[in-house]
Amino acid sequence: MCIRDSSWIVLDCVEQGYKVRACVRDLSKPDKVDHLYAMNYMGLKGSVELVEADLFAMGSYDAALEGGVRGLALLGVQSAV
């Protein structure tokens, strides 16, 4: 599995047993999300749930913040054009 960008933070939390709800821009892009889903099958203590969200769309983070959210980190990676 190739871990990149802010995924290291997700992996660390999952290894420690946290249930992580991570926001991604596009769930339909396997190259952007498959490495995150793979963490659920590595025998780690925690788990990952992905939610699609867009910083520029009002209300798009509502689903990610539903329920008992214990912490929030906003991580971004800017791609080279």
C-alpha positions in Angstrom: 0.0 0.0 0.0 1.3 3.4 -0.9 0.7 6.1 1.8 1.0 9.7 0.7 0.2 13.2 1.7 -2.0 13.6 4.8 -2.9 9.9 4.8 -0.1 9.3 7.3 -2.2 11.1 9.9 -5.3 8.9 9.1 -3.1 5.8 9.3 -1.7 6.8 12.7 -5.1 7.4 14.1 -6.5 4.1 12.8 -3.4 2.2 14.2 -4.3 3.8 17.6 -7.9 2.5 17.4 -9.8 5.5 16.3 -12.7 5.5 13.9 -11.7 8.1 11.4 -14.2 9.9 9.1 -12.1 11.4 6.4 -13.3 13.9 3.8 -12.3 13.6 0.2 -13.2 15.7 -2.9 -14.3 12.8 -5.1 -15.1 9.3 -3.9 -15.2 8.1 -7.5 -11.5 8.4 -8.0 -9.8 5.1 -7.0 -6.3 6.6 -7.1 -7.3 9.1 -4.4 -9.3 6.8 -2.1 -8.4 3.2 -2.4 -5.3 3.5 -0.1 -7.6 4.9 2.6 -10.2 2.1 2.2 -7.4 -0.4 2.3 -6.7 0.6 5.9 -9.9 -1.2 6.9 -8.4 -4.5 5.8 -5.0 -4.3 7.4 -5.9 -5.7 10.7 -5.6 -2.4 12.5 -7.6 -1.4 15.7 -9.6 1.4 14.1 -11.4 2.0 10.8 -11.8 4.6 8.1 -15.1 6.0 6.7 -14.9 8.3 3.7 -17.3 11.2 3.1 -17.3 13.4 0.0 -17.0 17.1 0.7 -16.1 20.3 -1.1 -14.6 23.4 0.8 -16.5 25.7 -1.6 -20.0 24.0 -1.3 -22.0 25.2 1.6 -23.1 22.3 3.8 -21.0 19.7 2.2 -19.3 18.9 5.5 -22.5 18.4 7.4 -22.5 14.6 6.8 -18.9 14.4 8.0 -19.7 16.2 11.2 -22.8 14.2 12.1 -22.7 12.2 15.3 -20.0 12.3 18.0 -17.1 14.0 16.4 -14.2 14.1 18.9 -11.7 16.0 16.9 -11.3 17.8 13.6 -8.3 18.3 11.4 -8.4 20.1 8.1 -5.6 18.8 5.9 -5.0 19.8 2.3 -2.7 19.1 -0.5 -2.3 21.3 -3.4 -1.5 19.5 -6.7 0.9 20.9 -9.2 -0.9 22.0 -12.3 
